[in-house]
Amino acid sequence: MTDTNKNMGLKNDGIKVVYGLRVPLVHEFIGFEMDIMSPTCVSGRFVVSENSAQSFGVLHGGISAFLAESLGSLGAYLASGLQKIAGVEVSTSHLRPAPVGLGGETYLGKTFKQ
C-alpha cells in the first residue's frame, strides 16, 4: 500500500483509522484492501465472495456503490488537504456480471449507450 502505512492506526475501540478517518467495517467484511492512497490516486482490490454477492452469485450493486462512495470521498479528502468532504451522489452501472471468485480483472468495453 502506498503512502498509508505511516498514517494508519487503531483507535481505542479497535476500529481502523486512516488519516484520522474511521475505515468502514464493510471493507473488512468483504476483504477489501487498499493499494494506493494519495492526493492523486486512491485504489484498492478485493475478490468477489459470498459476503459481497447477491443471491444469484454475482457482485451486489450496493457493494459497487459503497466502494465508489468510500474511495471517492477518501480521494477528495486527501486531494483537498484533509478538509472534511463527502460525496453527494453515486450512480453505478454494471456492464458485465462479476461472479463469486472474480478479482483483479479489468474489462475494457467498446461502447456504452444510455
A tleap script that builds the chain and sets N, CA, C and O, in Angstrom:
source leaprc.protein.ff14SB
mol = sequence {
  NMET THR ASP THR ASN LYS ASN MET GLY LEU
  LYS ASN ASP GLY ILE LYS VAL VAL TYR GLY
  LEU ARG VAL PRO LEU VAL HIE GLU PHE ILE
  GLY PHE GLU MET ASP ILE MET SER PRO THR
  CYS VAL SER GLY ARG PHE VAL VAL SER GLU
  ASN SER ALA GLN SER PHE GLY VAL LEU HIE
  GLY GLY ILE SER ALA PHE LEU ALA GLU SER
  LEU GLY SER LEU GLY ALA TYR LEU ALA SER
  GLY LEU GLN LYS ILE ALA GLY VAL GLU VAL
  SER THR SER HIE LEU ARG PRO ALA PRO VAL
  GLY LEU GLY GLY GLU THR TYR LEU GLY LYS
  THR PHE LYS CGLN
}
set mol.1.N position { 0.856 -1.171 0.000 }
set mol.1.CA position { 0.000 0.000 0.000 }
set mol.1.C position { 0.899 1.230 0.000 }
set mol.1.O position { 1.878 1.283 0.745 }
set mol.2.N position { 0.586 2.181 -0.798 }
set mol.2.CA position { 1.379 3.384 -0.937 }
set mol.2.C position { 0.889 4.487 -0.013 }
set mol.2.O position { -0.314 4.730 0.079 }
set mol.3.N position { 1.800 5.152 0.665 }
set mol.3.CA position { 1.529 6.383 1.403 }
set mol.3.C position { 0.633 6.220 2.622 }
set mol.3.O position { 0.229 7.230 3.198 }
set mol.4.N position { 0.300 5.010 3.046 }
set mol.4.CA position { -0.629 4.923 4.156 }
set mol.4.C position { -0.048 4.313 5.416 }
set mol.4.O position { -0.571 4.554 6.504 }
set mol.5.N position { 1.000 3.542 5.309 }
set mol.5.CA position { 1.493 2.848 6.495 }
set mol.5.C position { 1.743 3.798 7.659 }
set mol.5.O position { 1.417 3.467 8.799 }
set mol.6.N position { 2.306 4.953 7.402 }
set mol.6.CA position { 2.580 5.895 8.484 }
set mol.6.C position { 1.321 6.630 8.947 }
set mol.6.O position { 1.331 7.279 9.993 }
set mol.7.N position { 0.242 6.531 8.175 }
set mol.7.CA position { -0.981 7.259 8.503 }
set mol.7.C position { -2.113 6.356 8.962 }
set mol.7.O position { -3.252 6.802 9.105 }
set mol.8.N position { -1.797 5.079 9.192 }
set mol.8.CA position { -2.817 4.146 9.670 }
set mol.8.C position { -2.610 3.895 11.149 }
set mol.8.O position { -1.484 3.955 11.642 }
set mol.9.N position { -3.678 3.617 11.850 }
set mol.9.CA position { -3.592 3.327 13.271 }
set mol.9.C position { -4.878 2.700 13.748 }
set mol.9.O position { -5.779 2.431 12.953 }
set mol.10.N position { -4.966 2.468 15.028 }
set mol.10.CA position { -6.177 1.943 15.633 }
set mol.10.C position { -6.626 2.876 16.723 }
set mol.10.O position { -5.809 3.367 17.502 }
set mol.11.N position { -7.920 3.129 16.791 }
set mol.11.CA position { -8.475 3.879 17.914 }
set mol.11.C position { -8.584 2.927 19.093 }
set mol.11.O position { -8.376 1.723 18.943 }
set mol.12.N position { -8.903 3.447 20.239 }
set mol.12.CA position { -9.019 2.632 21.440 }
set mol.12.C position { -10.022 1.502 21.307 }
set mol.12.O position { -9.860 0.461 21.943 }
set mol.13.N position { -11.066 1.682 20.488 }
set mol.13.CA position { -12.085 0.644 20.340 }
set mol.13.C position { -11.734 -0.392 19.281 }
set mol.13.O position { -12.569 -1.235 18.953 }
set mol.14.N position { -10.498 -0.352 18.729 }
set mol.14.CA position { -10.058 -1.337 17.744 }
set mol.14.C position { -10.472 -1.039 16.320 }
set mol.14.O position { -10.208 -1.850 15.432 }
set mol.15.N position { -11.109 0.092 16.066 }
set mol.15.CA position { -11.524 0.470 14.720 }
set mol.15.C position { -10.322 1.045 13.978 }
set mol.15.O position { -9.597 1.880 14.518 }
set mol.16.N position { -10.109 0.589 12.719 }
set mol.16.CA position { -9.017 1.113 11.915 }
set mol.16.C position { -9.249 2.584 11.597 }
set mol.16.O position { -10.379 3.017 11.370 }
set mol.17.N position { -8.164 3.337 11.586 }
set mol.17.CA position { -8.216 4.763 11.275 }
set mol.17.C position { -7.145 5.061 10.230 }
set mol.17.O position { -5.994 4.654 10.384 }
set mol.18.N position { -7.522 5.771 9.171 }
set mol.18.CA position { -6.594 6.186 8.129 }
set mol.18.C position { -6.724 7.685 7.978 }
set mol.18.O position { -7.822 8.191 7.748 }
set mol.19.N position { -5.621 8.404 8.103 }
set mol.19.CA position { -5.637 9.865 8.018 }
set mol.19.C position { -6.683 10.454 8.955 }
set mol.19.O position { -7.307 11.461 8.620 }
set mol.20.N position { -6.883 9.856 10.104 }
set mol.20.CA position { -7.840 10.357 11.075 }
set mol.20.C position { -9.283 9.967 10.806 }
set mol.20.O position { -10.173 10.371 11.554 }
set mol.21.N position { -9.539 9.188 9.754 }
set mol.21.CA position { -10.894 8.764 9.404 }
set mol.21.C position { -11.099 7.296 9.746 }
set mol.21.O position { -10.202 6.473 9.565 }
set mol.22.N position { -12.287 6.978 10.241 }
set mol.22.CA position { -12.627 5.578 10.531 }
set mol.22.C position { -12.785 4.810 9.216 }
set mol.22.O position { -13.395 5.309 8.271 }
set mol.23.N position { -12.236 3.602 9.162 }
set mol.23.CA position { -12.394 2.734 7.999 }
set mol.23.C position { -13.656 1.900 8.217 }
set mol.23.O position { -13.769 1.219 9.236 }
set mol.24.N position { -14.606 1.940 7.281 }
set mol.24.CA position { -15.842 1.183 7.469 }
set mol.24.C position { -15.583 -0.311 7.661 }
set mol.24.O position { -14.718 -0.885 7.000 }
set mol.25.N position { -16.329 -0.932 8.563 }
set mol.25.CA position { -16.185 -2.361 8.815 }
set mol.25.C position { -16.556 -3.189 7.592 }
set mol.25.O position { -16.124 -4.335 7.467 }
set mol.26.N position { -17.348 -2.627 6.694 }
set mol.26.CA position { -17.716 -3.357 5.478 }
set mol.26.C position { -16.472 -3.698 4.670 }
set mol.26.O position { -16.412 -4.763 4.055 }
set mol.27.N position { -15.473 -2.810 4.660 }
set mol.27.CA position { -14.231 -3.101 3.939 }
set mol.27.C position { -13.641 -4.415 4.416 }
set mol.27.O position { -13.245 -5.251 3.603 }
set mol.28.N position { -13.580 -4.603 5.725 }
set mol.28.CA position { -13.044 -5.848 6.271 }
set mol.28.C position { -13.971 -7.018 5.958 }
set mol.28.O position { -13.495 -8.100 5.615 }
set mol.29.N position { -15.269 -6.824 6.067 }
set mol.29.CA position { -16.243 -7.879 5.841 }
set mol.29.C position { -16.131 -8.469 4.433 }
set mol.29.O position { -16.261 -9.681 4.258 }
set mol.30.N position { -15.889 -7.615 3.425 }
set mol.30.CA position { -15.783 -8.116 2.047 }
set mol.30.C position { -14.346 -8.414 1.651 }
set mol.30.O position { -14.105 -8.887 0.540 }
set mol.31.N position { -13.378 -8.148 2.534 }
set mol.31.CA position { -11.979 -8.436 2.232 }
set mol.31.C position { -11.301 -7.388 1.371 }
set mol.31.O position { -10.328 -7.685 0.679 }
set mol.32.N position { -11.808 -6.162 1.408 }
set mol.32.CA position { -11.243 -5.078 0.594 }
set mol.32.C position { -9.909 -4.620 1.171 }
set mol.32.O position { -9.788 -4.417 2.379 }
set mol.33.N position { -8.917 -4.459 0.315 }
set mol.33.CA position { -7.598 -3.986 0.722 }
set mol.33.C position { -7.230 -2.742 -0.070 }
set mol.33.O position { -7.385 -2.709 -1.291 }
set mol.34.N position { -6.751 -1.730 0.615 }
set mol.34.CA position { -6.298 -0.511 -0.052 }
set mol.34.C position { -4.941 -0.778 -0.686 }
set mol.34.O position { -4.079 -1.410 -0.074 }
set mol.35.N position { -4.751 -0.301 -1.904 }
set mol.35.CA position { -3.456 -0.404 -2.582 }
set mol.35.C position { -2.722 0.924 -2.560 }
set mol.35.O position { -1.568 0.993 -2.139 }
set mol.36.N position { -3.388 1.975 -3.011 }
set mol.36.CA position { -2.759 3.295 -3.119 }
set mol.36.C position { -3.669 4.319 -2.469 }
set mol.36.O position { -4.880 4.317 -2.686 }
set mol.37.N position { -3.076 5.193 -1.669 }
set mol.37.CA position { -3.814 6.308 -1.078 }
set mol.37.C position { -2.929 7.536 -1.148 }
set mol.37.O position { -1.954 7.647 -0.405 }
set mol.38.N position { -3.261 8.448 -2.030 }
set mol.38.CA position { -2.519 9.694 -2.164 }
set mol.38.C position { -3.483 10.756 -2.685 }
set mol.38.O position { -4.597 10.423 -3.090 }
set mol.39.N position { -3.081 12.020 -2.683 }
set mol.39.CA position { -3.966 13.069 -3.197 }
set mol.39.C position { -4.302 12.928 -4.677 }
set mol.39.O position { -5.261 13.540 -5.147 }
set mol.40.N position { -3.528 12.130 -5.424 }
set mol.40.CA position { -3.781 11.978 -6.859 }
set mol.40.C position { -4.321 10.612 -7.262 }
set mol.40.O position { -4.749 10.433 -8.403 }
set mol.41.N position { -4.308 9.643 -6.344 }
set mol.41.CA position { -4.784 8.307 -6.690 }
set mol.41.C position { -5.215 7.542 -5.439 }
set mol.41.O position { -4.490 7.500 -4.445 }
set mol.42.N position { -6.387 6.945 -5.501 }
set mol.42.CA position { -6.876 6.068 -4.439 }
set mol.42.C position { -7.352 4.799 -5.126 }
set mol.42.O position { -8.190 4.855 -6.027 }
set mol.43.N position { -6.821 3.652 -4.705 }
set mol.43.CA position { -7.260 2.392 -5.308 }
set mol.43.C position { -7.168 1.259 -4.305 }
set mol.43.O position { -6.464 1.345 -3.299 }
set mol.44.N position { -7.885 0.213 -4.598 }
set mol.44.CA position { -7.887 -0.964 -3.744 }
set mol.44.C position { -8.397 -2.155 -4.525 }
set mol.44.O position { -8.688 -2.055 -5.717 }
set mol.45.N position { -8.503 -3.303 -3.832 }
set mol.45.CA position { -8.920 -4.516 -4.527 }
set mol.45.C position { -9.579 -5.487 -3.561 }
set mol.45.O position { -9.401 -5.405 -2.346 }
set mol.46.N position { -10.337 -6.398 -4.126 }
set mol.46.CA position { -10.924 -7.492 -3.365 }
set mol.46.C position { -11.413 -8.547 -4.348 }
set mol.46.O position { -11.578 -8.274 -5.537 }
set mol.47.N position { -11.637 -9.737 -3.847 }
set mol.47.CA position { -12.186 -10.820 -4.649 }
set mol.47.C position { -13.658 -10.953 -4.281 }
set mol.47.O position { -14.009 -10.988 -3.102 }
set mol.48.N position { -14.518 -11.026 -5.293 }
set mol.48.CA position { -15.948 -11.183 -5.042 }
set mol.48.C position { -16.156 -12.497 -4.284 }
set mol.48.O position { -15.712 -13.558 -4.725 }
set mol.49.N position { -16.830 -12.411 -3.152 }
set mol.49.CA position { -17.092 -13.587 -2.319 }
set mol.49.C position { -18.577 -13.614 -1.960 }
set mol.49.O position { -19.347 -12.740 -2.358 }
set mol.50.N position { -18.953 -14.627 -1.207 }
set mol.50.CA position { -20.339 -14.707 -0.745 }
set mol.50.C position { -20.711 -13.473 0.079 }
set mol.50.O position { -21.880 -13.088 0.115 }
set mol.51.N position { -19.737 -12.855 0.735 }
set mol.51.CA position { -20.002 -11.659 1.552 }
set mol.51.C position { -20.302 -10.426 0.714 }
set mol.51.O position { -20.864 -9.457 1.225 }
set mol.52.N position { -19.937 -10.447 -0.564 }
set mol.52.CA position { -20.168 -9.273 -1.412 }
set mol.52.C position { -21.086 -9.574 -2.589 }
set mol.52.O position { -21.262 -8.733 -3.470 }
set mol.53.N position { -21.669 -10.762 -2.610 }
set mol.53.CA position { -22.516 -11.171 -3.736 }
set mol.53.C position { -23.995 -11.101 -3.374 }
set mol.53.O position { -24.374 -11.209 -2.208 }
set mol.54.N position { -24.819 -10.916 -4.400 }
set mol.54.CA position { -26.262 -11.014 -4.200 }
set mol.54.C position { -26.669 -12.475 -4.386 }
set mol.54.O position { -25.811 -13.324 -4.626 }
set mol.55.N position { -27.930 -12.774 -4.283 }
set mol.55.CA position { -28.395 -14.159 -4.229 }
set mol.55.C position { -28.133 -14.975 -5.500 }
set mol.55.O position { -28.230 -16.201 -5.459 }
set mol.56.N position { -27.806 -14.337 -6.616 }
set mol.56.CA position { -27.519 -15.070 -7.850 }
set mol.56.C position { -26.024 -15.294 -8.058 }
set mol.56.O position { -25.603 -15.709 -9.138 }
set mol.57.N position { -25.218 -15.021 -7.028 }
set mol.57.CA position { -23.791 -15.330 -7.087 }
set mol.57.C position { -22.933 -14.342 -7.840 }
set mol.57.O position { -21.832 -14.682 -8.272 }
set mol.58.N position { -23.415 -13.124 -8.006 }
set mol.58.CA position { -22.612 -12.075 -8.645 }
set mol.58.C position { -22.524 -10.868 -7.711 }
set mol.58.O position { -23.317 -10.731 -6.780 }
set mol.59.N position { -21.564 -10.010 -7.970 }
set mol.59.CA position { -21.330 -8.839 -7.133 }
set mol.59.C position { -22.609 -8.031 -6.934 }
set mol.59.O position { -23.308 -7.717 -7.897 }
set mol.60.N position { -22.905 -7.703 -5.701 }
set mol.60.CA position { -24.075 -6.896 -5.353 }
set mol.60.C position { -23.813 -5.447 -5.759 }
set mol.60.O position { -22.745 -4.905 -5.472 }
set mol.61.N position { -24.774 -4.824 -6.419 }
set mol.61.CA position { -24.619 -3.440 -6.858 }
set mol.61.C position { -24.386 -2.466 -5.716 }
set mol.61.O position { -23.719 -1.447 -5.891 }
set mol.62.N position { -24.929 -2.775 -4.553 }
set mol.62.CA position { -24.718 -1.909 -3.393 }
set mol.62.C position { -23.267 -1.879 -2.957 }
set mol.62.O position { -22.793 -0.862 -2.449 }
set mol.63.N position { -22.555 -2.980 -3.148 }
set mol.63.CA position { -21.125 -3.019 -2.814 }
set mol.63.C position { -20.359 -2.109 -3.764 }
set mol.63.O position { -19.469 -1.371 -3.341 }
set mol.64.N position { -20.705 -2.160 -5.050 }
set mol.64.CA position { -20.054 -1.268 -6.027 }
set mol.64.C position { -20.264 0.192 -5.658 }
set mol.64.O position { -19.319 0.981 -5.661 }
set mol.65.N position { -21.496 0.547 -5.342 }
set mol.65.CA position { -21.806 1.927 -4.972 }
set mol.65.C position { -21.102 2.318 -3.675 }
set mol.65.O position { -20.582 3.428 -3.561 }
set mol.66.N position { -21.084 1.415 -2.702 }
set mol.66.CA position { -20.411 1.673 -1.432 }
set mol.66.C position { -18.921 1.959 -1.646 }
set mol.66.O position { -18.383 2.918 -1.094 }
set mol.67.N position { -18.259 1.118 -2.452 }
set mol.67.CA position { -16.832 1.319 -2.696 }
set mol.67.C position { -16.569 2.597 -3.492 }
set mol.67.O position { -15.597 3.304 -3.228 }
set mol.68.N position { -17.428 2.895 -4.462 }
set mol.68.CA position { -17.268 4.137 -5.224 }
set mol.68.C position { -17.374 5.345 -4.294 }
set mol.68.O position { -16.575 6.276 -4.389 }
set mol.69.N position { -18.356 5.329 -3.403 }
set mol.69.CA position { -18.541 6.428 -2.448 }
set mol.69.C position { -17.371 6.514 -1.478 }
set mol.69.O position { -16.850 7.601 -1.229 }
set mol.70.N position { -16.958 5.389 -0.936 }
set mol.70.CA position { -15.867 5.376 0.043 }
set mol.70.C position { -14.559 5.874 -0.560 }
set mol.70.O position { -13.900 6.746 0.006 }
set mol.71.N position { -14.188 5.317 -1.712 }
set mol.71.CA position { -12.925 5.704 -2.335 }
set mol.71.C position { -12.990 7.123 -2.888 }
set mol.71.O position { -12.014 7.868 -2.808 }
set mol.72.N position { -14.140 7.497 -3.450 }
set mol.72.CA position { -14.285 8.862 -3.956 }
set mol.72.C position { -14.179 9.901 -2.854 }
set mol.72.O position { -13.516 10.924 -3.021 }
set mol.73.N position { -14.831 9.642 -1.730 }
set mol.73.CA position { -14.759 10.575 -0.607 }
set mol.73.C position { -13.360 10.632 -0.009 }
set mol.73.O position { -12.877 11.706 0.352 }
set mol.74.N position { -12.710 9.475 0.096 }
set mol.74.CA position { -11.343 9.459 0.616 }
set mol.74.C position { -10.405 10.213 -0.317 }
set mol.74.O position { -9.557 10.980 0.141 }
set mol.75.N position { -10.550 10.002 -1.622 }
set mol.75.CA position { -9.727 10.722 -2.596 }
set mol.75.C position { -9.938 12.223 -2.516 }
set mol.75.O position { -8.976 12.989 -2.570 }
set mol.76.N position { -11.185 12.648 -2.389 }
set mol.76.CA position { -11.483 14.077 -2.268 }
set mol.76.C position { -10.900 14.649 -0.985 }
set mol.76.O position { -10.370 15.760 -0.982 }
set mol.77.N position { -10.996 13.899 0.096 }
set mol.77.CA position { -10.439 14.303 1.392 }
set mol.77.C position { -8.932 14.510 1.281 }
set mol.77.O position { -8.407 15.515 1.759 }
set mol.78.N position { -8.237 13.569 0.656 }
set mol.78.CA position { -6.785 13.691 0.509 }
set mol.78.C position { -6.410 14.822 -0.444 }
set mol.78.O position { -5.480 15.582 -0.175 }
set mol.79.N position { -7.134 14.932 -1.557 }
set mol.79.CA position { -6.833 15.974 -2.544 }
set mol.79.C position { -7.114 17.370 -2.011 }
set mol.79.O position { -6.506 18.337 -2.471 }
set mol.80.N position { -8.029 17.494 -1.045 }
set mol.80.CA position { -8.392 18.804 -0.511 }
set mol.80.C position { -7.474 19.257 0.619 }
set mol.80.O position { -7.679 20.326 1.194 }
set mol.81.N position { -6.468 18.455 0.939 }
set mol.81.CA position { -5.593 18.820 2.056 }
set mol.81.C position { -6.193 18.441 3.395 }
set mol.81.O position { -5.957 19.119 4.395 }
set mol.82.N position { -6.964 17.367 3.427 }
set mol.82.CA position { -7.579 16.809 4.631 }
set mol.82.C position { -8.724 17.656 5.185 }
set mol.82.O position { -8.918 17.745 6.397 }
set mol.83.N position { -9.476 18.276 4.274 }
set mol.83.CA position { -10.677 19.003 4.665 }
set mol.83.C position { -11.839 18.021 4.760 }
set mol.83.O position { -11.860 17.022 4.041 }
set mol.84.N position { -12.800 18.288 5.633 }
set mol.84.CA position { -13.985 17.436 5.715 }
set mol.84.C position { -14.759 17.569 4.410 }
set mol.84.O position { -15.171 18.662 4.019 }
set mol.85.N position { -14.945 16.441 3.751 }
set mol.85.CA position { -15.613 16.443 2.456 }
set mol.85.C position { -16.241 15.072 2.249 }
set mol.85.O position { -15.694 14.068 2.706 }
set mol.86.N position { -17.362 15.016 1.579 }
set mol.86.CA position { -18.037 13.742 1.330 }
set mol.86.C position { -18.787 13.809 0.013 }
set mol.86.O position { -19.124 14.886 -0.479 }
set mol.87.N position { -19.040 12.632 -0.546 }
set mol.87.CA position { -19.784 12.547 -1.792 }
set mol.87.C position { -21.234 12.942 -1.603 }
set mol.87.O position { -21.774 12.868 -0.499 }
set mol.88.N position { -21.855 13.361 -2.686 }
set mol.88.CA position { -23.241 13.794 -2.645 }
set mol.88.C position { -24.139 12.790 -3.369 }
set mol.88.O position { -25.259 12.529 -2.930 }
set mol.89.N position { -23.655 12.231 -4.467 }
set mol.89.CA position { -24.474 11.312 -5.249 }
set mol.89.C position { -23.576 10.262 -5.888 }
set mol.89.O position { -22.469 10.567 -6.331 }
set mol.90.N position { -24.059 9.027 -5.932 }
set mol.90.CA position { -23.336 7.930 -6.566 }
set mol.90.C position { -24.277 7.223 -7.524 }
set mol.90.O position { -25.429 6.950 -7.188 }
set mol.91.N position { -23.787 6.931 -8.710 }
set mol.91.CA position { -24.542 6.154 -9.687 }
set mol.91.C position { -23.589 5.119 -10.264 }
set mol.91.O position { -22.487 5.460 -10.693 }
set mol.92.N position { -24.004 3.860 -10.276 }
set mol.92.CA position { -23.147 2.805 -10.811 }
set mol.92.C position { -23.904 2.013 -11.868 }
set mol.92.O position { -25.127 1.880 -11.816 }
set mol.93.N position { -23.154 1.497 -12.819 }
set mol.93.CA position { -23.708 0.615 -13.846 }
set mol.93.C position { -22.770 -0.572 -14.000 }
set mol.93.O position { -21.563 -0.403 -14.173 }
set mol.94.N position { -23.326 -1.760 -13.938 }
set mol.94.CA position { -22.533 -2.965 -14.171 }
set mol.94.C position { -22.679 -3.344 -15.635 }
set mol.94.O position { -23.774 -3.661 -16.099 }
set mol.95.N position { -21.578 -3.310 -16.352 }
set mol.95.CA position { -21.611 -3.656 -17.763 }
set mol.95.C position { -21.519 -5.157 -17.973 }
set mol.95.O position { -21.969 -5.675 -18.996 }
set mol.96.N position { -20.937 -5.859 -17.004 }
set mol.96.CA position { -20.843 -7.316 -17.009 }
set mol.96.C position { -21.005 -7.797 -15.577 }
set mol.96.O position { -20.653 -7.078 -14.641 }
set mol.97.N position { -21.532 -9.003 -15.391 }
set mol.97.CA position { -21.611 -9.529 -14.033 }
set mol.97.C position { -20.217 -9.894 -13.529 }
set mol.97.O position { -19.363 -10.325 -14.304 }
set mol.98.N position { -19.996 -9.723 -12.247 }
set mol.98.CA position { -18.739 -10.121 -11.602 }
set mol.98.C position { -19.082 -11.282 -10.681 }
set mol.98.O position { -19.567 -11.065 -9.570 }
set mol.99.N position { -18.836 -12.523 -11.130 }
set mol.99.CA position { -19.221 -13.677 -10.327 }
set mol.99.C position { -18.317 -13.894 -9.117 }
set mol.99.O position { -17.197 -13.386 -9.062 }
set mol.100.N position { -18.825 -14.659 -8.150 }
set mol.100.CA position { -18.031 -15.024 -6.980 }
set mol.100.C position { -16.729 -15.639 -7.469 }
set mol.100.O position { -16.728 -16.486 -8.362 }
set mol.101.N position { -15.620 -15.207 -6.880 }
set mol.101.CA position { -14.294 -15.695 -7.253 }
set mol.101.C position { -13.538 -14.746 -8.152 }
set mol.101.O position { -12.321 -14.867 -8.292 }
set mol.102.N position { -14.237 -13.798 -8.768 }
set mol.102.CA position { -13.576 -12.851 -9.664 }
set mol.102.C position { -12.854 -11.797 -8.842 }
set mol.102.O position { -13.408 -11.258 -7.884 }
set mol.103.N position { -11.636 -11.511 -9.215 }
set mol.103.CA position { -10.879 -10.466 -8.521 }
set mol.103.C position { -9.712 -10.016 -9.356 }
set mol.103.O position { -8.993 -10.841 -9.919 }
set mol.104.N position { -9.514 -8.715 -9.447 }
set mol.104.CA position { -8.357 -8.169 -10.135 }
set mol.104.C position { -8.504 -8.006 -11.629 }
set mol.104.O position { -7.679 -7.333 -12.248 }
set mol.105.N position { -9.515 -8.592 -12.233 }
set mol.105.CA position { -9.680 -8.471 -13.664 }
set mol.105.C position { -10.315 -7.134 -14.019 }
set mol.105.O position { -11.160 -6.621 -13.285 }
set mol.106.N position { -9.906 -6.583 -15.138 }
set mol.106.CA position { -10.491 -5.343 -15.639 }
set mol.106.C position { -10.986 -5.605 -17.043 }
set mol.106.O position { -10.266 -6.186 -17.856 }
set mol.107.N position { -12.184 -5.191 -17.336 }
set mol.107.CA position { -12.735 -5.353 -18.667 }
set mol.107.C position { -12.782 -3.998 -19.355 }
set mol.107.O position { -13.313 -3.037 -18.800 }
set mol.108.N position { -12.241 -3.917 -20.538 }
set mol.108.CA position { -12.308 -2.695 -21.309 }
set mol.108.C position { -13.429 -2.845 -22.332 }
set mol.108.O position { -13.356 -3.690 -23.225 }
set mol.109.N position { -14.457 -2.029 -22.198 }
set mol.109.CA position { -15.596 -2.101 -23.105 }
set mol.109.C position { -15.351 -1.311 -24.369 }
set mol.109.O position { -14.439 -0.488 -24.440 }
set mol.110.N position { -16.184 -1.575 -25.371 }
set mol.110.CA position { -16.085 -0.847 -26.624 }
set mol.110.C position { -16.955 0.391 -26.605 }
set mol.110.O position { -16.493 1.485 -26.930 }
set mol.111.N position { -18.227 0.224 -26.223 }
set mol.111.CA position { -19.137 1.363 -26.151 }
set mol.111.C position { -20.112 1.158 -25.009 }
set mol.111.O position { -20.323 0.038 -24.545 }
set mol.112.N position { -20.696 2.241 -24.569 }
set mol.112.CA position { -21.745 2.205 -23.583 }
set mol.112.C position { -22.751 3.260 -23.956 }
set mol.112.O position { -22.420 4.444 -24.026 }
set mol.113.N position { -23.980 2.846 -24.198 }
set mol.113.CA position { -25.034 3.782 -24.592 }
set mol.113.C position { -26.102 3.785 -23.529 }
set mol.113.O position { -26.490 2.731 -23.024 }
set mol.114.N position { -26.581 4.971 -23.186 }
set mol.114.CA position { -27.669 5.106 -22.207 }
set mol.114.C position { -28.959 5.381 -22.901 }
set mol.114.O position { -29.993 5.527 -22.249 }
savepdb mol mol.pdb
quit
